[in-house]
Amino acid sequence: MNLPKNLTLFYVSGILSIIAGIIYAIMLINGNSAEDGLMGIYILFCLIPVLLVILIDRFLVRKFGNQKVNKVQFSFIGFIILLWIIRAIVNL
């Protein structure tokens, strides 16, 4: 079991979002109105890209190793946060 050694940022956040999304979608599908059920189905459809990101992440970890993949993922998240900060400053 090399799972703790092979954890990456997108893998952990993807698994957590899939678990939370499935739980919330089940709660909405069992809701009182048709709009709630439809929202639950939309949430389930939105989990498909998350699953694709996890599969690509696992492929890249197997090919390049988790340290290199983690560096790229943290750089990507840092770039997104930098763009968010710049947008917040410009919108003031």
N, C-alpha and C positions, 0 to 999 in steps of 0.2 A: 504494500500500500504506500505509494509515493504521492498520495493526494496532497498532504500538507506542503510538500516541497514544490508541487506544480500549481499552486494557487496563483491566480492573476487577478488584477483589478476588475476586468470585464467579466471574468468567470464568476467571481463572488457576487458582484452586483447583479449579474444576469440571473443567477440562481435565486437570489433574494427577491428580485422583481417578479420572477416566474411564480414563486410561492405566494407572494402577496397578491399578484394579479389573479391567480386561480382562486384564492380564498375570497377576494372581493367580488370576482365575477360570479362565483357560486351564490354569494349572498344577494347579489343583484338579480340574478336569474330567478331566484326563489322569492323575489320581492312582490309587491302588491300590484304594480302597474306594468303595462306593456313597455313603457319607456325604460323602466328599470331593467327588464329582461333584455331589451335591445342594447342597452349600455353594457350589460354583462357580456353579451355576444361580441360587441365591439372590442371590449377589453381582451377577450380570448383571441380575437384576430390580431390584436396588437402584440400579442406574445410571440407570434411567428417570427418577426424580425429579431427579437431578443434571442430566440432559439438559434437562428442563423448566425448571429454574432458569437454565441457560445461555441457553436460548431467550428466556426472559422478560428476562434481563439484556441480551441483544443488542437486543431490542425497545426497552427503556427507554433504552439508550445512544443508539440512533438517534433516539428521540423527544426526550430531555432533554439529552443530552450526557454525556460520561464523568465530568466533574468533579462534577456534581450527583449522579450515581448513585454515585460513589465515596464522597462524603460520607455519603450515606444508608447505604451498606453498611458503612463503618467505624463509623458510629454504632450500627448494629445489632449488629455484632460487639463493640463496646465495652459495650453494654447486656448482652449475653449473658455477657461476662467479669465484669461487675459482679455479675450474679446468681450466678455461680459463686463469686465471692469471698464474697458474703453468705452463701451456703449453707455454705461451708467454715467461716466464723466461727460461724455458728449451730450447726453440728454439733459444735463443740468442746465 
